[in-house]
Amino acid sequence: MKPLRIHSPATAVALLFAALAAHPVWGDAQGPIPQTIALPAGDFQMGCLAGDPVCHDNEQPVHTVSLPAFAIGKTEVTFAQWDACVAAGGCAHAPNDAGWGRGKRPVVDVSWDDIQQYLAWLNQQTGAHYRLPSEAEWEYAARAGTTTAFSTGNCLTTDQANYSDSTDYPGCGAKSGVSLGKSQPVASYPANPWGLFDLHGNVWEWVQDCWHDSYTDAPADGAVWSSACTDSQQRGIRGGSLDSDPHFLRAAFRLRGLTDLRNASIGFRVARTLAPPRDIGQAQQPR
């Protein structure tokens, strides 16, 4: 038998998706499908919790959210994964890497609108339901069972995340002056307790929800908050980035942007809806 010859990037991507679809895996660290980790159903307190010295009105009121099991990206989506979509004709926008490099660095310069194209392509190729996380799902993942400002505790250092350490977080005394000034390849820093990387820093991350100025009447089930959404309404952005001061990296901190905003410090990670019975049966406490 003659060896298979692949003549185009689109054909290569299609064959790889077909091979992966034949096995019960959630993504490929070296391939175009973002790796996801299944998180168990659970309750958590969302918002700026007692003991956090830096709170904002839009992080209130603190409220209990009860989420079903779901899966979320182990890392932010990379340039390699986005470029596969462009090569296959699924994504129209070829983002600028700001001179930092592509490959395993998180994709940036992509708007909320651009991401909808990527998700549609990913779902078409896999038959799964990939999407942006809701704001509640994102915070649940970022907290990873903790109730402190960061999943690392009430302090964070530049050994634990990529951010601009030009100011000290209250009570930490950890200011180092370190600021790398560019994104780092995903998973360059230690994972949080649930095995997820870079939820604090590296690049900001889009979520699906429309922006609301407070948590008054927020969904209690972790669903996307889409009430009163319009095409022009801003969407949520979370996590802080390479050029953020530490308080912007807090699990509770919220930002917003218009859906067509592209910026060198904003990227995203995917979420994945778990379809019963196989996926939810496999969802377990992350290790």
Residue pairs with C-beta under 8 A, 6 or more apart in sequence:
4 15
6 12
6 15
9 84
9 87
9 88
10 87
10 88
10 89
13 32
13 84
13 87
13 88
13 125
14 88
14 125
16 28
16 31
16 32
17 32
17 33
17 125
17 126
20 28
20 31
20 33
20 126
21 126
21 127
24 278
26 35
26 36
26 37
26 38
26 71
26 272
27 33
27 34
27 35
27 36
27 74
28 35
29 35
29 74
32 80
32 81
32 84
32 85
33 81
33 122
33 126
34 73
34 74
34 75
34 77
34 78
34 81
34 122
34 130
34 269
34 270
35 73
35 74
35 75
36 71
36 72
36 73
36 74
36 270
36 271
36 272
37 71
37 72
37 74
37 194
37 195
37 196
37 286
38 69
38 70
38 71
38 274
38 279
38 282
38 283
38 284
38 286
39 67
39 69
39 70
39 71
39 72
39 140
39 141
39 194
39 283
39 286
40 69
40 283
40 284
40 285
40 286
41 66
41 67
41 68
41 69
41 283
42 66
42 67
42 140
43 64
43 65
43 66
43 67
44 64
44 65
44 67
44 139
44 140
44 143
44 145
45 62
45 63
45 64
45 65
45 147
46 62
46 63
46 64
46 65
46 136
46 139
46 140
46 215
46 218
46 252
47 59
47 60
47 61
47 62
47 63
47 215
47 252
48 54
48 55
48 56
48 59
48 60
48 62
48 250
48 252
49 62
49 147
49 148
49 252
51 147
51 148
51 154
52 148
52 149
52 154
52 250
52 252
53 170
53 171
54 149
54 169
54 170
54 247
54 250
55 252
56 253
56 254
57 213
57 214
58 212
58 213
58 214
58 215
58 254
59 215
59 252
59 253
59 254
60 214
60 215
61 214
61 215
61 216
62 215
63 215
63 218
63 220
64 220
65 136
65 140
65 218
65 219
65 220
65 221
65 222
66 220
66 221
66 222
67 136
67 137
67 140
67 221
67 222
68 221
68 222
68 274
69 274
69 279
69 280
69 283
70 133
70 137
70 271
70 272
70 273
70 274
71 271
71 272
71 273
71 274
71 279
71 283
72 133
72 137
72 138
72 141
72 196
72 269
72 270
72 271
72 272
73 196
73 269
73 270
73 271
74 187
74 195
74 196
74 197
75 106
75 186
75 187
75 196
75 197
75 198
75 269
76 106
76 107
76 186
76 197
76 198
76 202
76 203
76 205
76 267
76 268
76 269
77 106
77 107
77 118
77 267
77 268
77 269
77 270
78 103
78 104
78 105
78 106
78 107
78 186
79 95
79 97
79 101
79 102
79 103
79 104
79 105
79 106
79 107
80 102
80 103
80 104
81 107
82 91
82 95
82 107
82 110
82 118
83 94
83 102
85 91
85 117
85 118
85 121
85 122
86 92
86 93
86 94
88 121
88 125
90 117
90 118
90 120
90 121
90 122
90 124
90 125
91 114
91 117
91 118
91 121
92 114
92 117
93 110
93 111
93 114
93 117
95 107
95 108
95 109
95 110
95 114
95 262
96 108
96 109
96 264
97 105
97 108
97 109
98 108
98 109
98 182
98 264
100 182
100 183
103 185
104 185
104 186
104 187
105 183
105 184
105 185
105 186
106 183
106 186
106 198
106 202
106 203
106 267
107 267
107 268
108 183
108 203
108 263
108 264
108 265
108 266
108 267
109 262
109 263
109 264
109 266
110 118
110 262
110 266
110 267
110 268
111 259
111 260
111 261
111 262
112 132
112 206
112 235
112 257
112 259
112 260
112 261
113 259
113 260
114 262
115 132
115 206
115 268
119 130
119 131
119 132
119 270
122 128
122 130
122 270
123 129
123 130
128 272
128 273
128 275
129 272
129 273
129 275
130 270
130 271
130 272
131 208
131 270
131 271
131 272
131 273
132 206
132 207
132 208
132 268
132 270
132 271
133 141
133 207
133 208
133 269
133 270
133 271
134 207
134 208
134 209
134 219
134 222
134 223
134 224
134 225
134 271
135 207
135 208
135 209
135 224
135 225
135 236
135 238
135 254
136 218
136 219
136 222
136 223
137 207
137 222
137 271
138 199
138 205
138 207
138 236
138 238
138 239
139 238
139 251
139 252
140 222
141 194
141 196
141 199
142 151
142 192
142 196
142 199
142 200
142 238
142 239
142 251
143 151
143 251
144 151
144 192
144 193
144 194
144 196
144 199
144 286
145 193
145 194
146 153
146 193
146 251
148 154
149 155
149 156
149 169
149 250
149 251
149 252
150 156
150 200
150 249
150 250
150 251
151 192
151 193
151 199
151 200
151 251
152 160
152 192
152 200
154 169
154 171
154 172
155 169
155 171
155 172
155 174
156 163
156 169
156 172
156 174
156 200
156 246
156 249
157 165
157 174
157 176
158 165
158 176
158 178
159 189
160 189
160 190
160 200
161 189
161 198
161 200
161 201
161 202
161 240
161 249
162 180
162 183
162 184
162 188
162 189
162 198
162 201
162 202
162 241
162 242
163 179
163 200
163 201
163 240
163 241
163 242
163 243
163 244
163 245
163 246
163 248
163 249
164 179
164 242
164 243
164 244
164 245
165 174
165 175
165 176
165 177
165 178
165 179
165 246
166 175
166 177
166 179
166 245
167 175
167 245
167 246
167 247
168 174
168 175
168 246
169 246
169 247
172 246
179 242
179 243
180 242
181 242
181 243
182 242
183 202
183 203
183 242
183 265
184 202
184 242
186 197
186 198
186 202
187 197
187 198
188 198
188 202
189 197
189 198
189 201
189 202
191 197
192 199
193 286
194 286
195 286
195 287
196 286
198 239
199 205
199 239
199 251
200 239
200 240
200 249
200 251
201 239
201 240
201 241
201 242
201 244
201 249
202 239
202 241
202 242
203 239
203 241
203 242
203 265
203 266
203 267
204 237
204 238
204 239
204 240
204 241
204 244
204 255
204 263
204 265
204 266
204 267
205 237
205 238
205 239
205 266
205 267
205 268
205 269
206 235
206 236
206 237
206 257
206 266
206 267
206 268
207 235
207 236
207 237
207 238
208 224
208 226
208 235
208 236
209 224
209 225
209 226
209 235
209 236
210 225
210 226
210 227
210 228
210 229
210 233
210 234
210 235
210 236
211 233
211 234
211 235
211 236
211 256
212 218
212 225
217 227
218 225
219 225
231 259
232 258
232 259
233 259
234 256
234 257
234 258
234 259
235 256
235 257
235 258
235 259
236 254
236 255
236 256
237 254
237 255
237 256
237 257
237 266
238 253
238 254
238 255
239 249
239 253
240 246
240 248
240 249
240 250
240 253
241 248
241 265
241 266
242 265
243 265
244 265
247 253
248 255
257 263
257 266
274 280
274 283
